[in-house]
Amino acid sequence: MYIADQRNEVDFEDGLLRSTLNYEDYYSSHKEAIGKLLYVNEWHGIAKRKLTVSASADTIMIILPLLNAIEIQIGDQSYLVGLGELIVIPIRQSFPICIHQIGNFEEGFIFQQFVFQATSNDTDAVHKYSLPLGQFEQKNKMLPILMDNKFSFQLFIGAFYGKEETNMLLPENCNKLFAYPLNGSFEVEERLLFFGDGLFLSDLEVVEMECLSINGLILLIAF
């Protein structure tokens, strides 16, 4: 389990980095990669400034805006990613990624970053997905995000209203799970998680969870 209050925090000129899982920058030896999952970072950018994020070769980067829409610049290509969307970026060669907010909001921008080790089963194309949270009947359960199944992992998201319980069957080819609340508090397999906490579990077929807040949003990564 990875507690938000124990995250490594780096304050620099163009923003703030909070690392839940970032084995290269931690002083504690237990902060290491979990199989293919290498990094779990929360980036805070300053209004009207660009953040430069390093991209390592043979990895896959997932970026999910948490506050304000962002534009991602990769070489001569740019991608707009709004709230309620995420982007999956396969990276075969190392290069910098520049990110800035869209619009003149004084509070700046925040996005969540997950980085996986790429495998031969993963596509090389950039994909953008809308989070499946637009209708009431999609609440209080976990929903898959990567519907086209072009990657060797799967993401699930759930929006909960009230103290609701749910069980989710993991994909057959996945035996590892990383749970990460984006809002509110949850109990996942009898572990209490608040916003920014992370939980790694393995060798599960079904994951049991309960929202403990008036409303909550949780992301599950199966791999």
N, C-alpha and C positions, 0 to 999 in steps of 0.2 A: 504494500500500500504506500502511496506517495502523497504526503500531506502538503496542502497549498502553503501553509506557514513555513515549511521547510524548503521551499523552492530556492534555487540559486537565483539571485537577482543582480543584474548588471545594468547600471545607469550610464548611458553614453550621450553624446552630443545630440543625436537625432532621435532619441527615444529610450525605451526601457525594455529589457528582455527578462522574462520570468521563465525559468526552465524547470519543468517537472521531471523530465527525463532527458539528460544531455550529458552523456558519460565523458565527453572530452573536457568539459569545463568544471566538473564536480571534484571536490576534495574528498568526498566520502566514496569508498570503493563500491558500495552497494548501488550507486547510481550508474548502472550500466545498461547496455542495450538489452531489450527483451526479444530475443530471436531476431526477426526481420525489422522490428520496430526500434529505430535508432534514436529519434528525437521527439520530444513533446514540449513545444515552446509556446509561450504567449507573448506576442510583440505589441508594444504600445508606441505608435508613431506620433510625432508632433505635427500640428497643422502646418501646411505649406512647406513641409520638408519631406525629402525622400529617404526611405529606409533601404539600405543595401543588405541583402541576405545572401550569404554564400551557399552555393549549391554544389554538393559533392557528386562525383561521377558514379554512375550505376546506382542511383537512388530514385525514389519517387516521393515528391513533395506534395502534401495536401495543405491547402490554405482555405480557411473558413473565416470570413469577416465576422467580428463580434460587435463592432461599433463603426458605423458608416461604411459606405461602399468604397472599394479600392480599385486602383489600376495597377496591373502587374506588367512590367516591361522586361522582356527576355530577348536580348539582341534587338532585332528590328521588328519583333512581334509584340503586340500589347493585348492584354485581356482585361476586360472590365468584369469585376465580381461584386455583386451587390449583397446586401443582407438577405438571408434566405437562400444563398447559393454557396457552393464551394467549387474549387478547381483542383484537379489532379494533374501534376506536371511530372512526367517521366524525364529523367536527366541522365544522359549517357556520357556527357563530358562536363567537367567542372566549369562553371561560369557564374557571375554575379547576377542576382535578380533584384531589380529596383521596384519598390512599391511606394505608392503615395495615395492619399485619399482623393476621392472625387467630391468636389464641392468645397465651399469655404466655411467649414465648421470649426469653431474655436477649440472644441474638445479633442481634435485630432482623430486618430483612428486606432482600432485594436483588431488584431486577427490572431487566430489560433493556427499553429503549424504542427503538422505531423510528418515525419520522414521515415520511409521504409527503405530497406535494401531491395533493389530491383531483382527480379528473377526472369528467367527466359519465358515465363508465361505471361508477363506483363506487356501491354501494348506500349509502343513508343510515342503514341499520339496524346496531345493534351486534351483533356475532357473536362467540361464544366457541367455541373449538375444542380438542379433546383431541389431544395429540401422538400420532401413530401408532407408538408404541414398545413396545407391551405384549407382543409375542410374539417368540419367538426367530427365526422365519423373516423377521421384519422388520428384522433386524440387517444391518449391512455393506452397506447400500444407501440411496440417498436416496429419501425418501417425501414426497409432497405433503401439505400441511396444509390448505389452503383448498380443500376438495373441492367446494364448491358454486360456486366460480368467480364470486363476486359482486364481485370487485375487479379492478382493472387491473394487478395484480401477483400473483405467486405465491410462496409460501414452501415450502421443502423442508427436512426435517431428517433427519439420519442418525446412528444409534448404531452405533459400530464396536467390535469386540472383536478385538484383535490387529492386526498390520500388514497391513491389507487395502486393496486397490485397487478403485476403481469408476469408471465413466464415467456421466455423466448427460446426456441429451439435453434441451436447453432448450426451453421452449414456443415455438411458432412466432411468437407475437406479442411475444416478449421478446428484446431484443438487449443487455441490460445485466445484470450479475450482481454481487452483493455477497456475499462469503463471510465468515463470522464464527464461529470456533470457540467453543463454550460450555464445552468441557472437552477437555483433551489437546492434542496437536499434530498438524498435518496439512500435507501438501504439496498445494497446489492450483495446477495449471498451472505446476509447477516453482517455486512460491514457498512458502517455509516459513512457516507460521502457527502461533503459540502462542495460548493462551487470551487473549482480549481484543484480538487483532490483527484488522484488517479488510483485505479485498482487494477492489478494484473492477476488473472486467474488462468489456470490451465486444466486440461483433461476434464472438461465439462461437456455434457450433451445439451443440458437445459440450464439457463441462467434465471434465477428468481430475483425480482426487484420490486421495490415499493417506493412511490413518491411520498415524501414526508412533509412537503410544503403545500401551500395553497395552489401553486403552480410550479412546474419544473420542466427543465429540458436536459436530456442526457444523450450522450453520444457513446455508442459501443463500437469497438473495432475488433473484428474477428479475423484471425489469420492462422 
